[in-house]
Amino acid sequence: MAKSKYETHVLPYLEQIAAMCRNGATDKDICAALKIGQDSFYKYKKEHVEFFESLKENKDFADLRVENN
């Protein structure tokens, strides 16, 4: 069975994605960097808790940093 794009295009890059989020990257920026479509991005957020939580936590960090400046 073939690996999904999540396993090849997202999972190995969770740390880099987290860093992108902390630096203010948008969902569109992340999709472009990962070479996945936005539909796949949102599907992976629903299906993979670790991906969703990492995005949320690191985007919240970026938001707080902006609010405090």
All heavy atoms as TSV, in Angstrom:
chain	resi	resn	atom	element	x	y	z
A	1	MET	N	N	0.839	-1.181	0.000
A	1	MET	CA	C	0.000	0.000	0.000
A	1	MET	C	C	0.884	1.244	0.000
A	1	MET	O	O	1.841	1.345	0.754
A	1	MET	CB	C	-0.878	-0.015	1.255
A	1	MET	CG	C	-1.910	1.047	1.275
A	1	MET	SD	S	-3.068	0.653	2.604
A	1	MET	CE	C	-3.727	2.244	2.868
A	2	ALA	N	N	0.559	2.190	-0.848
A	2	ALA	CA	C	1.348	3.413	-0.973
A	2	ALA	C	C	1.151	4.314	0.238
A	2	ALA	O	O	0.070	4.359	0.826
A	2	ALA	CB	C	0.935	4.149	-2.236
A	3	LYS	N	N	2.210	5.001	0.590
A	3	LYS	CA	C	2.122	5.959	1.689
A	3	LYS	C	C	1.309	7.160	1.232
A	3	LYS	O	O	1.342	7.553	0.074
A	3	LYS	CB	C	3.511	6.438	2.086
A	3	LYS	CG	C	4.341	5.406	2.793
A	3	LYS	CD	C	5.644	6.027	3.250
A	3	LYS	CE	C	6.452	5.016	4.018
A	3	LYS	NZ	N	7.709	5.592	4.503
A	4	SER	N	N	0.600	7.755	2.185
A	4	SER	CA	C	-0.129	8.975	1.850
A	4	SER	C	C	0.844	10.138	1.810
A	4	SER	O	O	1.963	10.059	2.329
A	4	SER	CB	C	-1.230	9.248	2.881
A	4	SER	OG	O	-0.670	9.765	4.074
A	5	LYS	N	N	0.419	11.227	1.197
A	5	LYS	CA	C	1.263	12.417	1.170
A	5	LYS	C	C	1.519	12.928	2.578
A	5	LYS	O	O	2.535	13.575	2.820
A	5	LYS	CB	C	0.634	13.513	0.305
A	5	LYS	CG	C	0.969	13.398	-1.149
A	5	LYS	CD	C	0.670	14.693	-1.856
A	5	LYS	CE	C	1.305	14.686	-3.220
A	5	LYS	NZ	N	1.113	15.965	-3.893
A	6	TYR	N	N	0.624	12.653	3.504
A	6	TYR	CA	C	0.862	13.078	4.885
A	6	TYR	C	C	2.160	12.455	5.382
A	6	TYR	O	O	2.994	13.138	5.979
A	6	TYR	CB	C	-0.302	12.697	5.801
A	6	TYR	CG	C	-0.039	13.104	7.237
A	6	TYR	CD1	C	-0.232	14.409	7.636
A	6	TYR	CD2	C	0.457	12.196	8.160
A	6	TYR	CE1	C	0.056	14.809	8.937
A	6	TYR	CE2	C	0.743	12.577	9.463
A	6	TYR	CZ	C	0.525	13.886	9.843
A	6	TYR	OH	O	0.822	14.290	11.125
A	7	GLU	N	N	2.321	11.183	5.137
A	7	GLU	CA	C	3.508	10.465	5.620
A	7	GLU	C	C	4.789	10.905	4.926
A	7	GLU	O	O	5.860	10.839	5.517
A	7	GLU	CB	C	3.311	8.964	5.453
A	7	GLU	CG	C	2.233	8.408	6.359
A	7	GLU	CD	C	1.925	6.953	6.076
A	7	GLU	OE1	O	2.449	6.398	5.093
A	7	GLU	OE2	O	1.140	6.367	6.838
A	8	THR	N	N	4.680	11.362	3.686
A	8	THR	CA	C	5.883	11.738	2.940
A	8	THR	C	C	6.127	13.238	2.874
A	8	THR	O	O	7.281	13.665	2.805
A	8	THR	CB	C	5.813	11.193	1.497
A	8	THR	OG1	O	4.640	11.710	0.852
A	8	THR	CG2	C	5.791	9.677	1.493
A	9	HIS	N	N	5.055	14.045	2.891
A	9	HIS	CA	C	5.195	15.485	2.695
A	9	HIS	C	C	4.973	16.314	3.968
A	9	HIS	O	O	5.275	17.506	3.978
A	9	HIS	CB	C	4.208	15.975	1.633
A	9	HIS	CG	C	4.572	15.571	0.242
A	9	HIS	ND1	N	4.566	14.266	-0.181
A	9	HIS	CD2	C	4.962	16.301	-0.814
A	9	HIS	CE1	C	4.918	14.220	-1.445
A	9	HIS	NE2	N	5.173	15.455	-1.858
A	10	VAL	N	N	4.412	15.705	5.009
A	10	VAL	CA	C	4.084	16.466	6.217
A	10	VAL	C	C	4.801	15.914	7.451
A	10	VAL	O	O	5.561	16.626	8.107
A	10	VAL	CB	C	2.553	16.506	6.459
A	10	VAL	CG1	C	2.223	17.274	7.727
A	10	VAL	CG2	C	1.831	17.107	5.262
A	11	LEU	N	N	4.552	14.674	7.766
A	11	LEU	CA	C	5.068	14.071	9.000
A	11	LEU	C	C	6.573	14.275	9.207
A	11	LEU	O	O	6.991	14.668	10.301
A	11	LEU	CB	C	4.694	12.588	9.055
A	11	LEU	CG	C	4.988	11.861	10.356
A	11	LEU	CD1	C	4.261	12.501	11.530
A	11	LEU	CD2	C	4.592	10.396	10.227
A	12	PRO	N	N	7.398	14.083	8.180
A	12	PRO	CA	C	8.844	14.276	8.398
A	12	PRO	C	C	9.235	15.733	8.668
A	12	PRO	O	O	10.356	16.008	9.072
A	12	PRO	CB	C	9.477	13.805	7.084
A	12	PRO	CG	C	8.430	13.014	6.387
A	12	PRO	CD	C	7.116	13.557	6.853
A	13	TYR	N	N	8.312	16.655	8.448
A	13	TYR	CA	C	8.621	18.085	8.532
A	13	TYR	C	C	7.865	18.803	9.645
A	13	TYR	O	O	7.767	20.028	9.632
A	13	TYR	CB	C	8.324	18.748	7.181
A	13	TYR	CG	C	9.079	18.091	6.057
A	13	TYR	CD1	C	8.446	17.211	5.194
A	13	TYR	CD2	C	10.446	18.315	5.889
A	13	TYR	CE1	C	9.143	16.569	4.180
A	13	TYR	CE2	C	11.153	17.683	4.883
A	13	TYR	CZ	C	10.499	16.816	4.035
A	13	TYR	OH	O	11.199	16.181	3.043
A	14	LEU	N	N	7.366	18.062	10.619
A	14	LEU	CA	C	6.572	18.696	11.678
A	14	LEU	C	C	7.352	19.785	12.414
A	14	LEU	O	O	6.779	20.828	12.747
A	14	LEU	CB	C	6.034	17.653	12.652
A	14	LEU	CG	C	4.903	16.773	12.132
A	14	LEU	CD1	C	4.478	15.772	13.204
A	14	LEU	CD2	C	3.722	17.592	11.658
A	15	GLU	N	N	8.623	19.583	12.662
A	15	GLU	CA	C	9.427	20.613	13.347
A	15	GLU	C	C	9.567	21.871	12.490
A	15	GLU	O	O	9.461	22.982	12.991
A	15	GLU	CB	C	10.801	20.074	13.730
A	15	GLU	CG	C	10.762	19.096	14.882
A	15	GLU	CD	C	10.245	19.721	16.175
A	15	GLU	OE1	O	10.631	20.858	16.504
A	15	GLU	OE2	O	9.438	19.058	16.861
A	16	GLN	N	N	9.796	21.691	11.195
A	16	GLN	CA	C	9.912	22.838	10.297
A	16	GLN	C	C	8.582	23.566	10.175
A	16	GLN	O	O	8.544	24.797	10.109
A	16	GLN	CB	C	10.403	22.399	8.911
A	16	GLN	CG	C	11.845	21.922	8.906
A	16	GLN	CD	C	11.973	20.412	9.096
A	16	GLN	OE1	O	11.151	19.764	9.751
A	16	GLN	NE2	N	13.015	19.836	8.544
A	17	ILE	N	N	7.494	22.810	10.142
A	17	ILE	CA	C	6.165	23.421	10.075
A	17	ILE	C	C	5.912	24.235	11.338
A	17	ILE	O	O	5.401	25.356	11.271
A	17	ILE	CB	C	5.078	22.339	9.876
A	17	ILE	CG1	C	5.262	21.636	8.535
A	17	ILE	CG2	C	3.683	22.944	9.997
A	17	ILE	CD1	C	4.487	20.340	8.393
A	18	ALA	N	N	6.286	23.685	12.494
A	18	ALA	CA	C	6.125	24.404	13.754
A	18	ALA	C	C	6.897	25.715	13.717
A	18	ALA	O	O	6.386	26.769	14.121
A	18	ALA	CB	C	6.580	23.535	14.920
A	19	ALA	N	N	8.130	25.674	13.219
A	19	ALA	CA	C	8.941	26.890	13.122
A	19	ALA	C	C	8.298	27.900	12.181
A	19	ALA	O	O	8.291	29.110	12.466
A	19	ALA	CB	C	10.351	26.542	12.661
A	20	MET	N	N	7.757	27.423	11.067
A	20	MET	CA	C	7.076	28.323	10.134
A	20	MET	C	C	5.904	29.017	10.818
A	20	MET	O	O	5.710	30.227	10.659
A	20	MET	CB	C	6.589	27.549	8.900
A	20	MET	CG	C	7.686	27.067	7.986
A	20	MET	SD	S	7.047	26.063	6.612
A	20	MET	CE	C	6.121	27.302	5.699
A	21	CYS	N	N	5.136	28.253	11.580
A	21	CYS	CA	C	3.987	28.822	12.293
A	21	CYS	C	C	4.440	29.882	13.297
A	21	CYS	O	O	3.842	30.951	13.385
A	21	CYS	CB	C	3.206	27.729	13.020
A	21	CYS	SG	S	2.318	26.606	11.951
A	22	ARG	N	N	5.485	29.579	14.041
A	22	ARG	CA	C	5.998	30.537	15.028
A	22	ARG	C	C	6.479	31.819	14.359
A	22	ARG	O	O	6.482	32.878	14.964
A	22	ARG	CB	C	7.128	29.911	15.851
A	22	ARG	CG	C	6.643	28.882	16.849
A	22	ARG	CD	C	7.727	28.462	17.828
A	22	ARG	NE	N	8.902	27.906	17.179
A	22	ARG	CZ	C	9.077	26.624	16.878
A	22	ARG	NH1	N	8.123	25.741	17.148
A	22	ARG	NH2	N	10.190	26.211	16.307
A	23	ASN	N	N	6.882	31.713	13.098
A	23	ASN	CA	C	7.356	32.877	12.357
A	23	ASN	C	C	6.255	33.549	11.547
A	23	ASN	O	O	6.533	34.422	10.733
A	23	ASN	CB	C	8.526	32.488	11.460
A	23	ASN	CG	C	9.767	32.193	12.254
A	23	ASN	OD1	O	10.089	32.922	13.193
A	23	ASN	ND2	N	10.459	31.126	11.911
A	24	GLY	N	N	5.004	33.129	11.769
A	24	GLY	CA	C	3.867	33.817	11.156
A	24	GLY	C	C	3.398	33.298	9.815
A	24	GLY	O	O	2.623	33.971	9.133
A	25	ALA	N	N	3.836	32.115	9.410
A	25	ALA	CA	C	3.397	31.560	8.125
A	25	ALA	C	C	1.896	31.297	8.138
A	25	ALA	O	O	1.330	30.892	9.150
A	25	ALA	CB	C	4.140	30.261	7.827
A	26	THR	N	N	1.267	31.541	7.011
A	26	THR	CA	C	-0.153	31.250	6.850
A	26	THR	C	C	-0.323	29.803	6.396
A	26	THR	O	O	0.645	29.150	5.982
A	26	THR	CB	C	-0.784	32.174	5.788
A	26	THR	OG1	O	-0.195	31.874	4.510
A	26	THR	CG2	C	-0.579	33.645	6.130
A	27	ASP	N	N	-1.560	29.328	6.445
A	27	ASP	CA	C	-1.843	27.980	5.934
A	27	ASP	C	C	-1.406	27.869	4.473
A	27	ASP	O	O	-0.828	26.855	4.067
A	27	ASP	CB	C	-3.335	27.659	6.054
A	27	ASP	CG	C	-3.798	27.496	7.489
A	27	ASP	OD1	O	-2.951	27.470	8.406
A	27	ASP	OD2	O	-5.021	27.395	7.691
A	28	LYS	N	N	-1.658	28.917	3.700
A	28	LYS	CA	C	-1.282	28.918	2.285
A	28	LYS	C	C	0.233	28.809	2.123
A	28	LYS	O	O	0.717	28.082	1.260
A	28	LYS	CB	C	-1.805	30.192	1.620
A	28	LYS	CG	C	-1.625	30.240	0.135
A	28	LYS	CD	C	-2.268	31.477	-0.456
A	28	LYS	CE	C	-2.066	31.521	-1.956
A	28	LYS	NZ	N	-2.668	32.708	-2.555
A	29	ASP	N	N	0.992	29.525	2.967
A	29	ASP	CA	C	2.455	29.445	2.931
A	29	ASP	C	C	2.933	28.022	3.221
A	29	ASP	O	O	3.848	27.516	2.561
A	29	ASP	CB	C	3.086	30.373	3.981
A	29	ASP	CG	C	2.816	31.838	3.751
A	29	ASP	OD1	O	2.633	32.256	2.584
A	29	ASP	OD2	O	2.781	32.583	4.756
A	30	ILE	N	N	2.308	27.412	4.216
A	30	ILE	CA	C	2.699	26.054	4.612
A	30	ILE	C	C	2.382	25.064	3.495
A	30	ILE	O	O	3.205	24.205	3.170
A	30	ILE	CB	C	2.029	25.658	5.932
A	30	ILE	CG1	C	2.520	26.579	7.056
A	30	ILE	CG2	C	2.286	24.194	6.272
A	30	ILE	CD1	C	1.717	26.493	8.338
A	31	CYS	N	N	1.220	25.195	2.893
A	31	CYS	CA	C	0.855	24.318	1.769
A	31	CYS	C	C	1.875	24.423	0.645
A	31	CYS	O	O	2.297	23.402	0.086
A	31	CYS	CB	C	-0.527	24.685	1.234
A	31	CYS	SG	S	-1.880	24.277	2.338
A	32	ALA	N	N	2.263	25.645	0.320
A	32	ALA	CA	C	3.234	25.846	-0.761
A	32	ALA	C	C	4.577	25.204	-0.406
A	32	ALA	O	O	5.190	24.545	-1.249
A	32	ALA	CB	C	3.405	27.335	-1.042
A	33	ALA	N	N	5.016	25.392	0.827
A	33	ALA	CA	C	6.300	24.818	1.249
A	33	ALA	C	C	6.275	23.296	1.229
A	33	ALA	O	O	7.278	22.659	0.890
A	33	ALA	CB	C	6.659	25.326	2.641
A	34	LEU	N	N	5.129	22.715	1.578
A	34	LEU	CA	C	5.005	21.262	1.630
A	34	LEU	C	C	4.626	20.644	0.289
A	34	LEU	O	O	4.620	19.425	0.140
A	34	LEU	CB	C	3.953	20.863	2.672
A	34	LEU	CG	C	4.245	21.259	4.106
A	34	LEU	CD1	C	3.062	20.899	5.000
A	34	LEU	CD2	C	5.515	20.583	4.599
A	35	LYS	N	N	4.268	21.503	-0.655
A	35	LYS	CA	C	3.820	21.052	-1.975
A	35	LYS	C	C	2.590	20.163	-1.878
A	35	LYS	O	O	2.509	19.089	-2.478
A	35	LYS	CB	C	4.955	20.373	-2.730
A	35	LYS	CG	C	6.110	21.310	-2.983
A	35	LYS	CD	C	7.215	20.645	-3.729
A	35	LYS	CE	C	8.267	21.701	-3.985
A	35	LYS	NZ	N	9.600	21.288	-3.736
A	36	ILE	N	N	1.620	20.642	-1.076
A	36	ILE	CA	C	0.326	19.962	-0.963
A	36	ILE	C	C	-0.768	20.998	-1.187
A	36	ILE	O	O	-0.562	22.194	-0.987
A	36	ILE	CB	C	0.128	19.280	0.410
A	36	ILE	CG1	C	0.180	20.291	1.562
A	36	ILE	CG2	C	1.152	18.168	0.608
A	36	ILE	CD1	C	-0.216	19.737	2.917
A	37	GLY	N	N	-1.933	20.533	-1.595
A	37	GLY	CA	C	-3.064	21.418	-1.794
A	37	GLY	C	C	-3.722	21.786	-0.469
A	37	GLY	O	O	-3.552	21.095	0.541
A	38	GLN	N	N	-4.483	22.878	-0.494
A	38	GLN	CA	C	-5.155	23.312	0.723
A	38	GLN	C	C	-6.198	22.299	1.179
A	38	GLN	O	O	-6.373	22.114	2.382
A	38	GLN	CB	C	-5.771	24.691	0.536
A	38	GLN	CG	C	-4.717	25.780	0.513
A	38	GLN	CD	C	-5.312	27.172	0.437
A	38	GLN	OE1	O	-6.342	27.385	-0.194
A	38	GLN	NE2	N	-4.645	28.121	1.063
A	39	ASP	N	N	-6.857	21.630	0.252
A	39	ASP	CA	C	-7.829	20.602	0.639
A	39	ASP	C	C	-7.143	19.484	1.425
A	39	ASP	O	O	-7.648	19.020	2.447
A	39	ASP	CB	C	-8.547	20.016	-0.579
A	39	ASP	CG	C	-9.524	20.986	-1.215
A	39	ASP	OD1	O	-9.914	21.971	-0.556
A	39	ASP	OD2	O	-9.900	20.754	-2.381
A	40	SER	N	N	-5.973	19.069	0.956
A	40	SER	CA	C	-5.219	18.034	1.674
A	40	SER	C	C	-4.781	18.545	3.037
A	40	SER	O	O	-4.863	17.822	4.033
A	40	SER	CB	C	-3.986	17.614	0.867
A	40	SER	OG	O	-4.378	16.974	-0.320
A	41	PHE	N	N	-4.323	19.791	3.089
A	41	PHE	CA	C	-3.888	20.392	4.346
A	41	PHE	C	C	-5.007	20.319	5.393
A	41	PHE	O	O	-4.791	19.862	6.510
A	41	PHE	CB	C	-3.488	21.850	4.089
A	41	PHE	CG	C	-3.061	22.604	5.300
A	41	PHE	CD1	C	-1.750	22.538	5.747
A	41	PHE	CD2	C	-3.950	23.420	5.990
A	41	PHE	CE1	C	-1.342	23.258	6.862
A	41	PHE	CE2	C	-3.550	24.138	7.092
A	41	PHE	CZ	C	-2.240	24.057	7.535
A	42	TYR	N	N	-6.211	20.736	5.008
A	42	TYR	CA	C	-7.325	20.736	5.958
A	42	TYR	C	C	-7.772	19.314	6.298
A	42	TYR	O	O	-8.166	19.039	7.432
A	42	TYR	CB	C	-8.480	21.588	5.441
A	42	TYR	CG	C	-8.078	23.048	5.358
A	42	TYR	CD1	C	-8.033	23.718	4.148
A	42	TYR	CD2	C	-7.686	23.738	6.504
A	42	TYR	CE1	C	-7.628	25.041	4.084
A	42	TYR	CE2	C	-7.281	25.063	6.445
A	42	TYR	CZ	C	-7.251	25.701	5.233
A	42	TYR	OH	O	-6.843	27.010	5.176
A	43	LYS	N	N	-7.667	18.409	5.344
A	43	LYS	CA	C	-7.975	17.000	5.611
A	43	LYS	C	C	-7.000	16.439	6.640
A	43	LYS	O	O	-7.407	15.770	7.591
A	43	LYS	CB	C	-7.883	16.211	4.303
A	43	LYS	CG	C	-8.089	14.725	4.468
A	43	LYS	CD	C	-7.896	14.009	3.134
A	43	LYS	CE	C	-7.854	12.527	3.348
A	43	LYS	NZ	N	-7.442	11.797	2.166
A	44	TYR	N	N	-5.719	16.733	6.477
A	44	TYR	CA	C	-4.708	16.234	7.414
A	44	TYR	C	C	-4.907	16.821	8.808
A	44	TYR	O	O	-4.679	16.146	9.809
A	44	TYR	CB	C	-3.299	16.543	6.917
A	44	TYR	CG	C	-2.955	15.923	5.582
A	44	TYR	CD1	C	-2.024	16.515	4.749
A	44	TYR	CD2	C	-3.562	14.753	5.139
A	44	TYR	CE1	C	-1.693	15.958	3.516
A	44	TYR	CE2	C	-3.244	14.193	3.925
A	44	TYR	CZ	C	-2.306	14.803	3.108
A	44	TYR	OH	O	-1.988	14.251	1.899
A	45	LYS	N	N	-5.334	18.087	8.865
A	45	LYS	CA	C	-5.609	18.691	10.178
A	45	LYS	C	C	-6.715	17.926	10.902
A	45	LYS	O	O	-6.649	17.739	12.113
A	45	LYS	CB	C	-6.029	20.158	10.023
A	45	LYS	CG	C	-4.869	21.106	9.872
A	45	LYS	CD	C	-5.301	22.534	9.636
A	45	LYS	CE	C	-6.104	23.118	10.747
A	45	LYS	NZ	N	-6.368	24.559	10.566
A	46	LYS	N	N	-7.721	17.487	10.170
A	46	LYS	CA	C	-8.834	16.742	10.773
A	46	LYS	C	C	-8.430	15.321	11.158
A	46	LYS	O	O	-8.880	14.798	12.168
A	46	LYS	CB	C	-10.013	16.669	9.795
A	46	LYS	CG	C	-10.743	17.963	9.628
A	46	LYS	CD	C	-11.903	17.789	8.660
A	46	LYS	CE	C	-12.594	19.098	8.406
A	46	LYS	NZ	N	-13.674	18.981	7.428
A	47	GLU	N	N	-7.588	14.708	10.359
A	47	GLU	CA	C	-7.255	13.291	10.537
A	47	GLU	C	C	-6.078	13.032	11.477
A	47	GLU	O	O	-5.949	11.927	11.987
A	47	GLU	CB	C	-6.939	12.661	9.182
A	47	GLU	CG	C	-8.133	12.573	8.263
A	47	GLU	CD	C	-7.783	11.985	6.908
A	47	GLU	OE1	O	-6.587	11.809	6.592
A	47	GLU	OE2	O	-8.730	11.719	6.152
A	48	HIS	N	N	-5.213	14.018	11.662
A	48	HIS	CA	C	-3.972	13.803	12.410
A	48	HIS	C	C	-3.862	14.812	13.548
A	48	HIS	O	O	-3.479	15.965	13.341
A	48	HIS	CB	C	-2.761	13.902	11.475
A	48	HIS	CG	C	-2.811	12.915	10.350
A	48	HIS	ND1	N	-2.412	11.606	10.508
A	48	HIS	CD2	C	-3.247	13.030	9.077
A	48	HIS	CE1	C	-2.584	10.962	9.360
A	48	HIS	NE2	N	-3.098	11.806	8.478
A	49	VAL	N	N	-4.171	14.343	14.735
A	49	VAL	CA	C	-4.210	15.211	15.916
A	49	VAL	C	C	-2.866	15.895	16.148
A	49	VAL	O	O	-2.823	17.082	16.482
A	49	VAL	CB	C	-4.649	14.407	17.161
A	49	VAL	CG1	C	-4.558	15.244	18.413
A	49	VAL	CG2	C	-6.048	13.871	16.972
A	50	GLU	N	N	-1.770	15.171	15.969
A	50	GLU	CA	C	-0.455	15.770	16.221
A	50	GLU	C	C	-0.186	16.946	15.297
A	50	GLU	O	O	0.424	17.941	15.694
A	50	GLU	CB	C	0.675	14.729	16.119
A	50	GLU	CG	C	1.009	14.254	14.725
A	50	GLU	CD	C	0.122	13.142	14.162
A	50	GLU	OE1	O	-0.873	12.752	14.800
A	50	GLU	OE2	O	0.448	12.654	13.071
A	51	PHE	N	N	-0.661	16.868	14.076
A	51	PHE	CA	C	-0.508	17.958	13.113
A	51	PHE	C	C	-1.361	19.145	13.536
A	51	PHE	O	O	-0.879	20.272	13.620
A	51	PHE	CB	C	-0.883	17.458	11.714
A	51	PHE	CG	C	-0.713	18.466	10.618
A	51	PHE	CD1	C	0.472	19.163	10.465
A	51	PHE	CD2	C	-1.736	18.691	9.715
A	51	PHE	CE1	C	0.634	20.082	9.422
A	51	PHE	CE2	C	-1.593	19.598	8.677
A	51	PHE	CZ	C	-0.407	20.295	8.527
A	52	PHE	N	N	-2.618	18.891	13.828
A	52	PHE	CA	C	-3.536	19.950	14.270
A	52	PHE	C	C	-3.009	20.653	15.516
A	52	PHE	O	O	-2.967	21.887	15.575
A	52	PHE	CB	C	-4.930	19.365	14.544
A	52	PHE	CG	C	-5.866	20.355	15.151
A	52	PHE	CD1	C	-6.496	21.300	14.363
A	52	PHE	CD2	C	-6.106	20.354	16.511
A	52	PHE	CE1	C	-7.354	22.237	14.935
A	52	PHE	CE2	C	-6.958	21.282	17.087
A	52	PHE	CZ	C	-7.588	22.226	16.296
A	53	GLU	N	N	-2.602	19.882	16.511
A	53	GLU	CA	C	-2.134	20.459	17.775
A	53	GLU	C	C	-0.860	21.280	17.573
A	53	GLU	O	O	-0.701	22.339	18.174
A	53	GLU	CB	C	-1.906	19.362	18.821
A	53	GLU	CG	C	-3.185	18.712	19.304
A	53	GLU	CD	C	-4.092	19.660	20.081
A	53	GLU	OE1	O	-3.593	20.583	20.740
A	53	GLU	OE2	O	-5.312	19.462	20.018
A	54	SER	N	N	0.043	20.799	16.755
A	54	SER	CA	C	1.277	21.531	16.490
A	54	SER	C	C	0.980	22.867	15.807
A	54	SER	O	O	1.538	23.907	16.172
A	54	SER	CB	C	2.215	20.702	15.630
A	54	SER	OG	O	3.390	21.422	15.337
A	55	LEU	N	N	0.096	22.838	14.817
A	55	LEU	CA	C	-0.279	24.084	14.142
A	55	LEU	C	C	-0.899	25.063	15.127
A	55	LEU	O	O	-0.517	26.233	15.181
A	55	LEU	CB	C	-1.274	23.800	13.004
A	55	LEU	CG	C	-0.739	23.059	11.794
A	55	LEU	CD1	C	-1.886	22.625	10.902
A	55	LEU	CD2	C	0.251	23.920	11.028
A	56	LYS	N	N	-1.856	24.585	15.908
A	56	LYS	CA	C	-2.560	25.451	16.849
A	56	LYS	C	C	-1.602	26.044	17.877
A	56	LYS	O	O	-1.581	27.252	18.094
A	56	LYS	CB	C	-3.672	24.673	17.550
A	56	LYS	CG	C	-4.462	25.499	18.538
A	56	LYS	CD	C	-5.619	24.735	19.108
A	56	LYS	CE	C	-6.415	25.453	20.149
A	56	LYS	NZ	N	-6.113	26.792	20.479
A	57	GLU	N	N	-0.803	25.206	18.495
A	57	GLU	CA	C	0.118	25.657	19.543
A	57	GLU	C	C	1.105	26.696	19.013
A	57	GLU	O	O	1.336	27.721	19.643
A	57	GLU	CB	C	0.873	24.452	20.096
A	57	GLU	CG	C	1.887	24.791	21.158
A	57	GLU	CD	C	2.602	23.545	21.651
A	57	GLU	OE1	O	1.949	22.503	21.856
A	57	GLU	OE2	O	3.834	23.632	21.813
A	58	ASN	N	N	1.668	26.428	17.859
A	58	ASN	CA	C	2.687	27.321	17.327
A	58	ASN	C	C	2.119	28.586	16.708
A	58	ASN	O	O	2.747	29.645	16.764
A	58	ASN	CB	C	3.592	26.561	16.364
A	58	ASN	CG	C	4.459	25.587	17.122
A	58	ASN	OD1	O	5.368	25.992	17.834
A	58	ASN	ND2	N	4.149	24.303	17.028
A	59	LYS	N	N	0.911	28.534	16.157
A	59	LYS	CA	C	0.267	29.753	15.671
A	59	LYS	C	C	-0.177	30.612	16.850
A	59	LYS	O	O	-0.087	31.842	16.796
A	59	LYS	CB	C	-0.907	29.421	14.752
A	59	LYS	CG	C	-0.443	28.946	13.387
A	59	LYS	CD	C	-1.597	28.732	12.442
A	59	LYS	CE	C	-1.074	28.341	11.086
A	59	LYS	NZ	N	-2.063	28.518	10.039
A	60	ASP	N	N	-0.629	29.977	17.931
A	60	ASP	CA	C	-0.974	30.728	19.144
A	60	ASP	C	C	0.246	31.455	19.688
A	60	ASP	O	O	0.157	32.601	20.115
A	60	ASP	CB	C	-1.559	29.808	20.216
A	60	ASP	CG	C	-2.966	29.328	19.905
A	60	ASP	OD1	O	-3.596	29.857	18.959
A	60	ASP	OD2	O	-3.434	28.399	20.597
A	61	PHE	N	N	1.395	30.797	19.664
A	61	PHE	CA	C	2.651	31.408	20.105
A	61	PHE	C	C	2.947	32.659	19.275
A	61	PHE	O	O	3.278	33.721	19.821
A	61	PHE	CB	C	3.803	30.401	19.984
A	61	PHE	CG	C	5.142	30.988	20.280
A	61	PHE	CD1	C	5.594	31.083	21.588
A	61	PHE	CD2	C	5.963	31.448	19.250
A	61	PHE	CE1	C	6.844	31.636	21.868
A	61	PHE	CE2	C	7.203	31.995	19.525
A	61	PHE	CZ	C	7.640	32.091	20.830
A	62	ALA	N	N	2.812	32.554	17.967
A	62	ALA	CA	C	3.069	33.696	17.084
A	62	ALA	C	C	2.083	34.823	17.352
A	62	ALA	O	O	2.460	35.998	17.393
A	62	ALA	CB	C	2.995	33.260	15.620
A	63	ASP	N	N	0.824	34.479	17.567
A	63	ASP	CA	C	-0.196	35.494	17.855
A	63	ASP	C	C	0.116	36.238	19.143
A	63	ASP	O	O	0.000	37.466	19.206
A	63	ASP	CB	C	-1.584	34.858	17.944
A	63	ASP	CG	C	-2.099	34.357	16.609
A	63	ASP	OD1	O	-1.526	34.730	15.558
A	63	ASP	OD2	O	-3.066	33.568	16.613
A	64	LEU	N	N	0.512	35.505	20.172
A	64	LEU	CA	C	0.859	36.138	21.447
A	64	LEU	C	C	2.056	37.051	21.304
A	64	LEU	O	O	2.094	38.138	21.888
A	64	LEU	CB	C	1.141	35.078	22.520
A	64	LEU	CG	C	-0.078	34.387	23.101
A	64	LEU	CD1	C	0.361	33.234	23.992
A	64	LEU	CD2	C	-0.927	35.370	23.871
A	65	ARG	N	N	3.026	36.641	20.523
A	65	ARG	CA	C	4.216	37.459	20.294
A	65	ARG	C	C	3.832	38.769	19.621
A	65	ARG	O	O	4.325	39.835	19.993
A	65	ARG	CB	C	5.227	36.682	19.477
A	65	ARG	CG	C	6.595	37.367	19.431
A	65	ARG	CD	C	7.631	36.518	18.782
A	65	ARG	NE	N	7.272	36.334	17.388
A	65	ARG	CZ	C	7.721	35.356	16.637
A	65	ARG	NH1	N	8.500	34.428	17.134
A	65	ARG	NH2	N	7.370	35.270	15.371
A	66	VAL	N	N	2.927	38.719	18.660
A	66	VAL	CA	C	2.478	39.922	17.959
A	66	VAL	C	C	1.688	40.813	18.914
A	66	VAL	O	O	1.884	42.036	18.956
A	66	VAL	CB	C	1.635	39.560	16.719
A	66	VAL	CG1	C	0.944	40.781	16.150
A	66	VAL	CG2	C	2.503	38.893	15.665
A	67	GLU	N	N	0.806	40.215	19.704
A	67	GLU	CA	C	-0.004	40.987	20.642
A	67	GLU	C	C	0.848	41.706	21.678
A	67	GLU	O	O	0.502	42.794	22.126
A	67	GLU	CB	C	-1.002	40.065	21.363
A	67	GLU	CG	C	-2.122	39.591	20.490
A	67	GLU	CD	C	-3.015	38.574	21.188
A	67	GLU	OE1	O	-2.901	38.414	22.430
A	67	GLU	OE2	O	-3.810	37.932	20.496
A	68	ASN	N	N	1.958	41.106	22.073
A	68	ASN	CA	C	2.794	41.671	23.129
A	68	ASN	C	C	3.800	42.699	22.611
A	68	ASN	O	O	4.538	43.274	23.388
A	68	ASN	CB	C	3.519	40.567	23.892
A	68	ASN	CG	C	2.547	39.768	24.732
A	68	ASN	OD1	O	1.586	40.290	25.269
A	68	ASN	ND2	N	2.802	38.470	24.847
A	69	ASN	N	N	3.850	42.910	21.313
A	69	ASN	CA	C	4.788	43.907	20.761
A	69	ASN	C	C	4.107	45.188	20.444
A	69	ASN	O	O	3.056	45.491	20.411
A	69	ASN	CB	C	5.473	43.374	19.501
A	69	ASN	CG	C	6.534	42.351	19.863
A	69	ASN	OD1	O	7.122	42.409	20.931
A	69	ASN	ND2	N	6.767	41.431	18.961
